[in-house]
Amino acid sequence: MKEVNCERCGDRIRVDVPRDSNAKMLRRSKEHGGICINCAVHDWLRNTYPPNMLLAESGPEILLYPHIQKLFAEIMQAGFADAKPDEIDWDRVVGNWDLPFPKKMRPSAMNPCSQKELEEIAAGKRPGLGRRVQPEADPLALGRNKTITSFEELNELDPGLGDEFKKCLRRHDG
């Protein structure tokens, strides 16, 4: 068994694992090197629109929720991923979130977002997909430190939003 260090986080990775030529995402490296599965998941997320914008706005901690991990496993299955969901260590994905990547992120037809735009969204300097641009005088405008504690507060922010969110959560729990 041949192992090398991940070019991003330094974790040990196996490089003699067979590849699936039909894989469309999270493909194993042809070369003897590259990045580990945890860094590859983050790389896929940062280069895929709209998840990259949503994660820039919410922060990576949302990836620790089991229902989000389940949804990602379904995406992996649909994308014929080489990797398997149980290979992903989500705590490491989130813990290594701010490490630099060996290759730059580039906007494309499938991802119109640049790294600079994602950084501005994360810093609150530009609205993300989930944010409405509101004047500062609006009493419903959320600051970065505002915590919503009820579905009713969501309804105040956007009529019906809390009710829809509650229905969505019930569908995922049931």
N, C-alpha and C positions, 0 to 999 in steps of 0.2 A: 504494500500500500504506500503510495507516494503522497506526501503532504507538503504544502507550502504555506506561507503566511498570506492572509488577505491583504491586498494592496491598500485598503482603506483603514481597517481597524486592527489588523495584525493577528487576528484569530487564525488558528490552523485550519486549513481546508484540504480535503482530498481532491486530487486532480486525476485520479485514474478511474473515476466512476463513469460507467457507460452513459452516452448521450442518447436522447430520443430525437431523431432527425425531424419528427413532426412537431416538436415543441415550438410554440409561438411566443412564450414568455418564460422568464427565469430559466433560460437555457444554460446548461453546463458548458464551461469553457472548453474550446478546442485546444487552446494553448495550456501550457503548464504554469498557470497563474490566474490572476483575476481577483474577484472579490467574493466573499462568503455569501451564503444565502441571505443572511440578515441585511447585509449591505446591498445585495441585489434587490431585495424587496423594497428598501428605501429608494434605491435608484429608480426602480420601476414607478414607484409612487410619485417621485419628484419630477419625472418625465412624462407623466400621464395626466392629461386634462380631463375632467375637472378635479380629480382627487388632490392634485398638487395645490390648487388654490384653496380648497376646503381645509386641507391640513395646515397650510400656511396661516390660515385664519384661526383655526381651532387649536392648533398645537398637536404634536404627535401623540399625546397621552390618550386620545380617543381610540387609538389602535389597540389599547389594552382591554377594551370591552370585548367579551366573548362573541357577541352578535356581530361586531365589526370583523373580527377574525374569521367567523363563519362565512360572512359575505365575501371576504377576500379568498377564502378556500374555494368558493364557488367560481370566482373569477379565474382562479388558477386552473380549475377543472375545465372551464370553457376555453381557456387559452392553451390547453394541452401543455401545461408547465412541466419542465423536467423535474423541478423540485416538488416535494410533497409538503402539504400544510404542517405536518408535525415536525418538520425540519426547522421551522421558523421559531426563533426565540424572540418573542415580541418585546420582552423586557430589554433585550440587547438592541433591537431595532430602535426603540425609543431612547434608550440610554446613550446610544452612539449618534443620535440625530444630528448633532452639530459638527460632527467630524467632516472634514473636506473630502471630496471625491477625487479620484485620480483623473477623471475625464470631466470636462465642462458640460453643463446642461445647455442644450441648444434648442431654441424654439423651432417648431416644425408645423406642418399642416395638421398633425394630430395633437400638437401641444403648442398653442400660441403664446404661452407664458415664458418669460425670461426669468433667470435667477434673481435679477434685480427686482422685478415685479413681485416675486414671491417674498423677498425680504421686506419690501415696502408693505405688503399685506400683513406680514407677521409683526411688523413694527407699528401697525395701525396708521400708517401714513397714506394708505389707499384702501378703498373698500374691497372686500373679497366678494365671493359669490353669495354668501349668506347675509351680508350686511346691506342695509338700506342707507343711502346717504341722506342724512337729516341735518337740519340746522341745529346749532348748539342750543338755541332757545327752546327747542322741542323738549318738553318734560319727559317724553318717552325715549329720548336718545340715550343709548347705553354707553357708559364709560367702560374702560377695560376692567374695572374692579367691581362692576355691578353683577350681582348674582341673581338669576331668576329662580324663585323658589316655588312657583306654582304654575299650573296651566292657566289660571286666571291672569297672571302677569303676562304670559305670552299672548293671551287674547287681547289685553290692553295694548300691547305693542303692535299687534297686527290682528284684527278681528278674525276669529276662527282658527288662528294658528295653534293655540293651545289645545283646542278640541281635536284638530287634525293630528297633532303630535300624540295625544293620548290614544287615539284610534290606531295609529301606527305602532305604538308600543304594545298595545294589546294583541295585534296581529303577530308580532315577533315573539311574544311570550306564549301564545297559544299554539 
